[in-house]
Amino acid sequence: MASSLFLHRQVTRHGCWVFSGVYRLLSRSTSANVVKHDLASFPQDTPTPEGKTEFSRAGIGGFFQQKPVLKNPFLEDALLQGYLRRHLPSKAVYSELLVFGERLVHEVDGWGRECETTPPTLVTYDAWGCRVDRIVTSPAWRRMKELSAQEGLVAIGYERTYGEWSRVYQMCKLYLFSPSSGLYSCPLAMTDGAAKVIQSLGVSGPTDEAFSRLTSRDPGYFWTSGQWMTERKGGSDVGSGTETVALPQSDGSYRLSGFKWFTSATDADMTLTLGRVADRDGRTTPGSRGLSLFYAPVRNQQGMVQGIEVQRLKDKLGTRQVPTAELLLDGLPAYRLSDEGRGVACIANMLTLTRIHNSVSAVAGMRRILQLARDYARHRSVFGKPLKSHPLHIQTLTRMEVETRGAFLLVMDICRLIGREETGQASQLDAHLLRLLTPVAKLYTGKQAIAVISEGLESFGGQGYIEDTGLPAMLRDAQVLSIWEGTTNVLSMGVLRCIARTSGLILQSYFTHTQSLIATDILPSLSGAVRSVDSALCGLKEFLQDAAVKPPGYLELAARDLAYSLARIYMGALLIDHASWKGASPSDAYAALRWCEQELCPVVNNAARGSYKTETFTQDAALVYEESTRQ
Ligand SMILES: Cc1cc2nc3c(=O)[nH]c(=O)nc-3n(C[C@H](O)[C@H](O)[C@H](O)COP(=O)(O)OP(=O)(O)OC[C@H]3O[C@@H](n4cnc5c(N)ncnc54)[C@H](O)[C@@H]3O)c2cc1C
């Protein structure tokens, strides 16, 4: 191997003269077999009549692998098209997404790459020593903002042209956009969340203008919003982690002072944030009860930040396109949106939306890597045939495809539910499902995206690891999906809380609806899959009955497995339901079968193994913190 590389280098640089010299050298110092092997790996190297080889002519050899090509992501997505044909069969939607898909390929995807290669920078002082705290973003990032307004990527959710299906339409568009967006999907998520919060609290006073800007299609008027919750003491635990103090002003506004530890897309025009209102003596109420929600424009008329010092931009594993800053709030002018102490409850609407966006980005990343991987498998030949003709390679892609399909249907179902809620058509059951499944989808798809995209990188072999293919950035960016908007464990605990708060009613809705998805007009070929979902549901019910009489710590240890079980069972039911629709394809049925072959209810099996027993925590801790006793 080493000798063949050596040969290659010499031949490439100096042509056949050096080659034959090294060949003579090798002939003397190695066995004849080895030399023959080395020669065989360079079949093109037969000298031409002019005495040159193909390598010397081409400089670096004649073979270049065809790169994976992004094609119109809408046309490439059979499930997306099938889903829309079933639920939103509108010619206008079809043609808009078709045209948008073309725009993504020919225009936007290149900007997305530019956002990655030209990350934002912070200019703290101007040439004359004045503090300016300017976040400089790439032209591509700014074009993304214009495009987002023009394409109505936030506005669609509020115009509601398609009634209860408007959110589905909006999220389908974002799903196509997200992997090409250079992470502009991040500010859009927060912008959408902020608009939703303002709308739900009633648009009035200073938020009137903010709402119309956030939901505008006019690039010159459109605003984006930040969501500043995390402080140094806590992102998950904002109740005890928030130190920001809000000082009331005589005109009814506030001045905020504190330190925000993570603020993404800090080039935003406004933000929603949490703080504690101080009384006349400067005292604040501790815990979540002391938190209120504030709205703050970030910049003044001159475009300068006001009452803010940008301490630095974070140096991150991924999402490098997005400026994420640490901010000192030093008297930031703000308006209180919630009643005093109702901040956490009021920002919940924002989190619902940002978690849905997160899930959309997760499934979009999976779909994009698959589209590229399957294109590559057509053109990359190994062992005498294209990758797509190697059964084991196709099996690997199939597993990724099945994960992606399950995730897509779950996420779209949540978009369907929020669309129903926003148009006043949600039943109690819909409301329960939305509340339960939003964190479930966020936590599950975040993990799926990391796994699927990681596998996807491997499907390009070594090239999947090479930076300027653009592929590694996809994995880096996916890694954040399980962290921001709530980590996997924190959301799993949230699922438990939401079950407890409704005294289990939310679970009843889950069981009723999941059962109904697999109850009627099911394809006979899917009976095995139906049995799997059915038995997983029964197992889950029994588990929950048992868990109800266990010691308090039992469910806490089971929380993540429980959330995974809720996700997998529901995805199985959705896949079966979709495959049984009259317009479904045979692949839809096959995907449902394959999904339901896996362990659908891990919480039952782990309970049977004793994973959640009281002594488990002590044993786990002893294992994790074991120290070596060897000298
Ligand atoms: C790139 C990036 C951008 C971000 N942008 C923003 C932003 O714009 N605005 C914003 O407000 N925040 C932002 N964040 C912050 C992010 O939301 C938080 O980092 C995240 O919510 C986790 O909070 P934490 O860092 O305080 O971790 P911690 O809460 O300290 O968590 C540490 C670990 O403990 C686990 N854990 C915590 N509580 C429990 C529990 N009860 N049981 C079991 N395990 C638990 C967590 O799962 C995690 O694994 C961003 C983060 C990143 C990485």
The ligand as an SDF file (V2000), in Angstrom:
LIG
                    3D

 53 58  0  0  0  0  0  0  0  0999 V2000
  -25.7520   26.6590   19.7040 C   0  0  0  0  0  0  0  0  0  0  0  0
  -26.6890   26.9790   20.8060 C   0  0  0  0  0  0  0  0  0  0  0  0
  -27.5460   28.0410   20.6760 C   0  0  0  0  0  0  0  0  0  0  0  0
  -28.4100   28.3630   21.7220 C   0  0  0  0  0  0  0  0  0  0  0  0
  -29.2520   29.4330   21.5660 N   0  0  0  0  0  0  0  0  0  0  0  0
  -30.0650   29.7830   22.5900 C   0  0  0  0  0  0  0  0  0  0  0  0
  -30.9370   30.9080   22.4850 C   0  0  0  0  0  0  0  0  0  0  0  0
  -31.0100   31.5690   21.4580 O   0  0  0  0  0  0  0  0  0  0  0  0
  -31.6920   31.2380   23.5440 N   0  0  0  0  0  0  0  0  0  0  0  0
  -31.6730   30.5300   24.7000 C   0  0  0  0  0  0  0  0  0  0  0  0
  -32.3930   30.8640   25.6160 O   0  0  0  0  0  0  0  0  0  0  0  0
  -30.8670   29.4570   24.8350 N   0  0  0  0  0  0  0  0  0  0  0  0
  -30.0740   29.0700   23.8070 C   0  0  0  0  0  0  0  0  0  0  0  0
  -29.2530   27.9780   23.9190 N   0  0  0  0  0  0  0  0  0  0  0  0
  -29.1590   27.3170   25.2090 C   0  0  0  0  0  0  0  0  0  0  0  0
  -29.8650   25.9880   25.2730 C   0  0  0  0  0  0  0  0  0  0  0  0
  -31.2390   26.1320   25.1420 O   0  0  0  0  0  0  0  0  0  0  0  0
  -29.4580   25.3510   26.6030 C   0  0  0  0  0  0  0  0  0  0  0  0
  -28.0690   25.1440   26.5620 O   0  0  0  0  0  0  0  0  0  0  0  0
  -30.1860   24.0710   26.8520 C   0  0  0  0  0  0  0  0  0  0  0  0
  -31.5420   24.3100   27.0860 O   0  0  0  0  0  0  0  0  0  0  0  0
  -29.5960   23.3030   28.0310 C   0  0  0  0  0  0  0  0  0  0  0  0
  -29.4640   24.1030   29.1520 O   0  0  0  0  0  0  0  0  0  0  0  0
  -28.0870   24.1870   29.9380 P   0  0  0  0  0  0  0  0  0  0  0  0
  -27.0200   24.5270   28.9690 O   0  0  0  0  0  0  0  0  0  0  0  0
  -28.2930   25.0600   31.0840 O   0  0  0  0  0  0  0  0  0  0  0  0
  -27.8000   22.6990   30.3990 O   0  0  0  0  0  0  0  0  0  0  0  0
  -28.1780   22.0410   31.7990 P   0  0  0  0  0  0  0  0  0  0  0  0
  -29.5820   22.3450   32.1480 O   0  0  0  0  0  0  0  0  0  0  0  0
  -27.1370   22.3450   32.7840 O   0  0  0  0  0  0  0  0  0  0  0  0
  -28.1080   20.4950   31.4130 O   0  0  0  0  0  0  0  0  0  0  0  0
  -26.9310   19.6900   31.4780 C   0  0  0  0  0  0  0  0  0  0  0  0
  -27.3310   18.2310   31.3110 C   0  0  0  0  0  0  0  0  0  0  0  0
  -28.1560   17.8590   32.3780 O   0  0  0  0  0  0  0  0  0  0  0  0
  -29.3350   17.2320   31.8940 C   0  0  0  0  0  0  0  0  0  0  0  0
  -30.4310   17.5520   32.8100 N   0  0  0  0  0  0  0  0  0  0  0  0
  -30.8520   18.7600   33.1930 C   0  0  0  0  0  0  0  0  0  0  0  0
  -31.8920   18.6430   34.0240 N   0  0  0  0  0  0  0  0  0  0  0  0
  -32.1350   17.3360   34.1790 C   0  0  0  0  0  0  0  0  0  0  0  0
  -33.0760   16.5720   34.9340 C   0  0  0  0  0  0  0  0  0  0  0  0
  -34.0070   17.1650   35.6870 N   0  0  0  0  0  0  0  0  0  0  0  0
  -33.0230   15.2260   34.8390 N   0  0  0  0  0  0  0  0  0  0  0  0
  -32.1180   14.6270   34.0710 C   0  0  0  0  0  0  0  0  0  0  0  0
  -31.2090   15.2820   33.3560 N   0  0  0  0  0  0  0  0  0  0  0  0
  -31.2160   16.6230   33.4070 C   0  0  0  0  0  0  0  0  0  0  0  0
  -29.5550   17.7950   30.5260 C   0  0  0  0  0  0  0  0  0  0  0  0
  -30.3030   16.8970   29.7250 O   0  0  0  0  0  0  0  0  0  0  0  0
  -28.1330   17.9450   30.0340 C   0  0  0  0  0  0  0  0  0  0  0  0
  -27.7120   16.7360   29.4790 O   0  0  0  0  0  0  0  0  0  0  0  0
  -28.4070   27.6030   22.8960 C   0  0  0  0  0  0  0  0  0  0  0  0
  -27.5430   26.5210   23.0190 C   0  0  0  0  0  0  0  0  0  0  0  0
  -26.6990   26.2000   21.9880 C   0  0  0  0  0  0  0  0  0  0  0  0
  -25.7710   25.0410   22.1340 C   0  0  0  0  0  0  0  0  0  0  0  0
  1  2  1  0
  2  3  1  0
  2 52  2  0
  3  4  2  0
  4  5  1  0
  4 50  1  0
  5  6  2  0
  6  7  1  0
  6 13  1  0
  7  8  2  0
  7  9  1  0
  9 10  1  0
 10 11  2  0
 10 12  1  0
 12 13  2  0
 13 14  1  0
 14 15  1  0
 14 50  1  0
 15 16  1  0
 16 17  1  0
 16 18  1  0
 18 19  1  0
 18 20  1  0
 20 21  1  0
 20 22  1  0
 22 23  1  0
 23 24  1  0
 24 25  2  0
 24 26  1  0
 24 27  1  0
 27 28  1  0
 28 29  2  0
 28 30  1  0
 28 31  1  0
 31 32  1  0
 32 33  1  0
 33 34  1  0
 33 48  1  0
 34 35  1  0
 35 36  1  0
 35 46  1  0
 36 37  1  0
 36 45  1  0
 37 38  2  0
 38 39  1  0
 39 40  1  0
 39 45  2  0
 40 41  1  0
 40 42  2  0
 42 43  1  0
 43 44  2  0
 44 45  1  0
 46 47  1  0
 46 48  1  0
 48 49  1  0
 50 51  2  0
 51 52  1  0
 52 53  1  0
M  END
$$$$
